[in-house]
Amino acid sequence: MSNDMTDFNSEDIIKKEARGLGDDSDFGEVQEILGEFIITQKGTVDKERYYFPKSLVERFDGDTVYFKVTKEEAKPHKRD
């Protein structure tokens, strides 16, 4: 089973919901693809941005991009 992004175009995931493992792992919405990173943003006032390597994508169902990380595991990928 492949975990890379060859199943869909990177542009297809822009403005799609970003989630991880567990019910509380909401990473907002995919904002852009920058090299090997997928940048997500959550919030409108207190914005949280995450820079996830493409290798962390588990799947994309057409509406949501799922990453192979929990909210806790995502902390090193968070940027202010």
Backbone torsions as a table, in degrees:
resi	resn	phi	psi	omega
1	MET	NA	129.9	-177.0
2	SER	-88.0	138.0	176.8
3	ASN	-111.0	11.8	-179.2
4	ASP	-89.0	-176.7	-173.9
5	MET	-96.0	18.1	-177.3
6	THR	-73.6	-9.6	179.5
7	ASP	-73.2	-16.9	-177.4
8	PHE	-156.4	163.4	177.3
9	ASN	-78.0	143.4	178.8
10	SER	-56.8	-35.9	-179.2
11	GLU	-64.2	-23.9	-179.3
12	ASP	-66.7	-21.4	-175.7
13	ILE	-96.0	-6.3	177.5
14	ILE	-62.9	135.6	-179.5
15	LYS	68.8	18.5	176.5
16	LYS	-101.1	155.2	179.0
17	GLU	-63.5	143.1	178.7
18	ALA	-119.7	123.7	-178.6
19	ARG	-133.6	163.1	177.6
20	GLY	-126.3	-157.4	179.7
21	LEU	-81.4	131.6	179.5
22	GLY	97.8	156.3	-175.7
23	ASP	-68.6	-25.3	-175.8
24	ASP	-97.3	11.2	-176.3
25	SER	-97.8	69.3	177.6
26	ASP	-99.3	117.2	-178.2
27	PHE	-106.4	18.7	175.5
28	GLY	82.8	-129.2	-174.3
29	GLU	-130.1	142.7	177.0
30	VAL	-67.3	125.8	-179.0
31	GLN	-98.5	-42.1	-178.3
32	GLU	-164.4	166.5	174.1
33	ILE	-111.6	124.5	-178.2
34	LEU	-126.4	98.5	-177.3
35	GLY	62.9	-120.0	-179.9
36	GLU	-92.9	10.6	-176.9
37	PHE	-116.2	145.7	172.8
38	ILE	-107.9	122.1	-177.0
39	ILE	-101.5	124.7	177.6
40	THR	-115.4	158.4	178.2
41	GLN	-139.8	135.7	179.0
42	LYS	-124.2	135.7	177.6
43	GLY	94.6	160.1	179.0
44	THR	-112.5	-35.5	178.8
45	VAL	-97.5	-62.6	176.1
46	ASP	-91.9	86.0	-174.2
47	LYS	-77.9	132.6	173.4
48	GLU	-110.2	123.5	178.7
49	ARG	-113.4	137.7	178.1
50	TYR	-121.5	139.6	176.9
51	TYR	-114.5	96.0	-178.2
52	PHE	-98.2	132.3	171.9
53	PRO	-63.3	144.8	178.8
54	LYS	-56.4	-27.6	-178.9
55	SER	-64.6	-15.6	179.5
56	LEU	-87.1	-2.7	177.6
57	VAL	-71.2	126.8	176.6
58	GLU	-89.3	-48.3	-179.8
59	ARG	-166.0	167.6	175.3
60	PHE	-136.3	122.0	-175.7
61	ASP	-99.9	11.5	-178.6
62	GLY	101.1	-25.5	178.8
63	ASP	-121.5	-30.3	-174.1
64	THR	-133.3	137.0	173.6
65	VAL	-97.3	125.6	-179.9
66	TYR	-105.9	127.9	177.8
67	PHE	-104.3	150.9	-177.4
68	LYS	-87.7	50.3	178.2
69	VAL	-142.5	151.7	172.4
70	THR	-88.6	173.3	177.5
71	LYS	-59.3	-40.8	179.4
72	GLU	-65.7	-44.3	-179.7
73	GLU	-68.3	-19.2	-178.9
74	ALA	-81.6	-14.4	-175.5
75	LYS	-54.6	-41.3	178.8
76	PRO	-65.7	-16.1	-178.5
77	HIS	-93.5	-3.1	-176.7
78	LYS	-82.5	136.4	177.6
79	ARG	-125.0	144.9	177.5
80	ASP	-95.4	NA	NA
